[in-house]
Amino acid sequence: MKNKSLLLTTVIITSLSSGNALAKSGHEVYGHTGISTFSKDGSSESGLYTQAGYNYFFTPFVALDINYTRASSFNTDVSQNNTDFTSDADGFGAGVKLIHYFGRLNVQAKGGVSSLKVTQDYWDNNQLKFVETSDRTTSPYFEVGVGMLSPWSKRLSVNLNYNYQIANDDIDISSFSLSGNYTF
């Protein structure tokens, strides 16, 4: 009985320590920059997308994701009697990141919940006036990406990502971005 307990304890400790040894790191910071599309009632506007975040790896393949996201439409003017709109969204999010390595390459997915402040300017044909709305929402986000370790440092990776964010009841944000990740 003692031998079985000792063997089981040894296997558990060995598997935990070898899992940590396989992990690139326990901590990672990243920054995304890219192009976003705001979609509202069949209309869309392009904009700039940025995200900065931190990942804490529980295992080599699963991490906690904490981030700050900002998306802002390029269009700053809204004209009368059309479907143009401007939109800004910024806020914090938290979720889970899953990553799988293929040598120097990786595929990743993450998802979670973010709290965003969303501001919109648009022309309201019913009221015949410009309307500005601002509200805070809690909504899900999803992201998939592919990455490659830098040839100069295993601590640095470059990734291409697609992010989808439900901003509020009216607006969805889709983004393609390039990111740099640094592990420590």
C-alpha positions in Angstrom: 0.0 0.0 0.0 2.8 2.4 0.9 4.6 1.6 -2.4 1.5 2.4 -4.4 1.0 5.7 -2.6 4.6 6.6 -3.1 4.4 5.7 -6.7 1.3 7.7 -7.2 2.8 10.7 -5.4 5.9 10.5 -7.5 4.0 10.3 -10.8 1.8 13.3 -9.8 4.9 15.5 -8.8 6.8 14.4 -11.9 3.9 15.2 -14.2 3.4 18.6 -12.6 7.0 19.6 -12.8 7.5 18.3 -16.3 4.4 20.3 -17.4 5.9 23.4 -16.0 9.2 22.6 -17.7 7.4 22.3 -21.0 5.8 25.7 -20.6 7.5 28.5 -22.4 6.8 30.7 -19.4 4.3 31.4 -16.7 3.7 35.0 -17.8 3.1 36.8 -21.1 2.4 40.3 -22.2 1.1 41.2 -25.6 -0.1 44.1 -27.8 -2.4 43.9 -30.9 -2.8 46.5 -33.6 -5.1 46.1 -36.5 -8.2 47.0 -38.5 -11.7 46.7 -37.2 -15.1 46.7 -38.8 -18.1 48.0 -36.8 -21.4 46.5 -38.0 -24.7 48.1 -37.2 -28.1 47.5 -38.8 -26.6 46.3 -42.1 -24.1 49.2 -42.2 -20.4 49.0 -41.5 -17.6 51.3 -40.7 -13.8 50.6 -40.6 -11.6 51.6 -37.7 -8.5 51.1 -35.7 -8.2 48.2 -33.2 -5.7 48.0 -30.4 -5.5 45.6 -27.5 -2.9 45.2 -24.7 -3.0 42.3 -22.3 -1.4 39.9 -19.9 -1.6 36.1 -19.8 -0.8 33.9 -16.8 -0.3 30.2 -17.9 -1.7 27.6 -15.5 -0.4 24.9 -17.8 1.7 25.1 -21.0 -1.6 25.2 -23.0 -4.1 27.1 -20.8 -3.8 30.7 -19.6 -5.8 33.4 -17.9 -6.2 36.4 -20.3 -6.6 39.9 -18.9 -6.8 42.7 -21.5 -7.7 46.3 -22.3 -9.3 46.8 -25.7 -9.9 50.0 -27.7 -11.6 50.2 -31.1 -12.4 53.5 -32.8 -13.9 54.1 -36.3 -12.0 56.1 -38.9 -15.1 58.0 -39.8 -15.5 61.1 -37.6 -18.3 62.9 -39.5 -21.9 61.8 -39.8 -24.0 63.4 -42.5 -27.7 63.8 -42.6 -30.1 61.3 -44.1 -27.8 58.4 -44.5 -26.6 55.3 -42.6 -23.2 56.6 -41.6 -22.2 56.3 -38.0 -19.1 56.7 -35.8 -18.4 54.4 -32.9 -15.8 54.0 -30.2 -15.5 51.2 -27.7 -13.0 50.7 -24.9 -12.8 48.6 -21.8 -11.3 45.7 -19.9 -11.8 41.9 -20.4 -11.0 38.6 -18.8 -11.1 35.1 -20.2 -9.2 31.9 -21.0 -6.6 31.4 -23.7 -5.8 28.0 -25.2 -2.7 27.5 -27.2 -1.1 24.5 -29.0 2.5 24.4 -30.3 3.8 22.8 -33.5 7.5 23.4 -33.1 8.0 27.1 -33.6 4.4 27.6 -34.8 1.2 27.7 -32.7 -2.5 28.0 -33.0 -4.5 29.8 -30.3 -8.0 30.6 -29.3 -9.3 32.7 -26.5 -12.7 33.9 -25.2 -14.1 35.6 -22.3 -16.2 38.6 -21.1 -15.4 42.3 -21.4 -16.9 45.4 -19.9 -17.0 48.0 -22.7 -18.0 51.7 -22.8 -19.5 52.1 -26.3 -20.2 55.6 -27.8 -22.1 56.1 -31.1 -22.9 59.1 -33.2 -25.5 58.7 -36.0 -28.3 60.5 -37.8 -31.8 59.4 -36.6 -34.3 59.7 -39.5 -37.3 59.3 -37.2 -36.2 62.3 -35.0 -34.5 64.1 -37.8 -31.4 65.0 -35.7 -28.0 63.7 -34.8 -27.9 61.4 -31.8 -25.0 60.5 -29.5 -25.4 57.5 -27.2 -23.0 56.2 -24.6 -23.5 53.1 -22.6 -21.5 50.4 -20.7 -22.1 46.8 -21.6 -20.8 43.4 -20.5 -20.4 41.1 -23.4 -18.4 38.2 -24.8 -15.3 38.3 -27.0 -13.7 35.5 -29.1 -10.4 35.3 -30.8 -8.4 32.8 -32.9 -4.9 33.2 -34.2 -1.7 31.7 -35.5 1.7 32.5 -34.3 5.4 32.0 -34.8 8.3 32.2 -32.4 10.9 34.8 -33.3 14.1 33.4 -34.9 16.0 35.8 -32.5 14.4 35.0 -29.2 12.1 32.2 -28.0 10.6 34.7 -25.6 9.1 36.8 -28.5 6.4 35.6 -30.9 4.5 37.3 -33.7 0.8 36.4 -34.3 -2.0 37.0 -36.7 -5.4 37.2 -35.0 -9.1 37.5 -35.8 -11.2 38.9 -32.9 -15.0 39.2 -32.7 -16.6 41.4 -30.0 -20.2 42.0 -29.3 -20.1 45.6 -28.3 -23.8 46.2 -27.4 -27.2 45.4 -28.7 -26.6 47.4 -31.9 -22.9 47.0 -32.7 -20.5 44.1 -33.3 -16.8 44.6 -33.9 -14.7 42.3 -36.1 -10.9 42.8 -36.2 -7.9 41.5 -37.9 -4.7 42.3 -36.1 -0.9 41.7 -35.8 0.4 41.1 -32.3 3.7 40.8 -30.5 3.9 38.6 -27.5 6.7 38.5 -24.9 7.1 35.8 -22.3 8.9 36.1 -19.0 
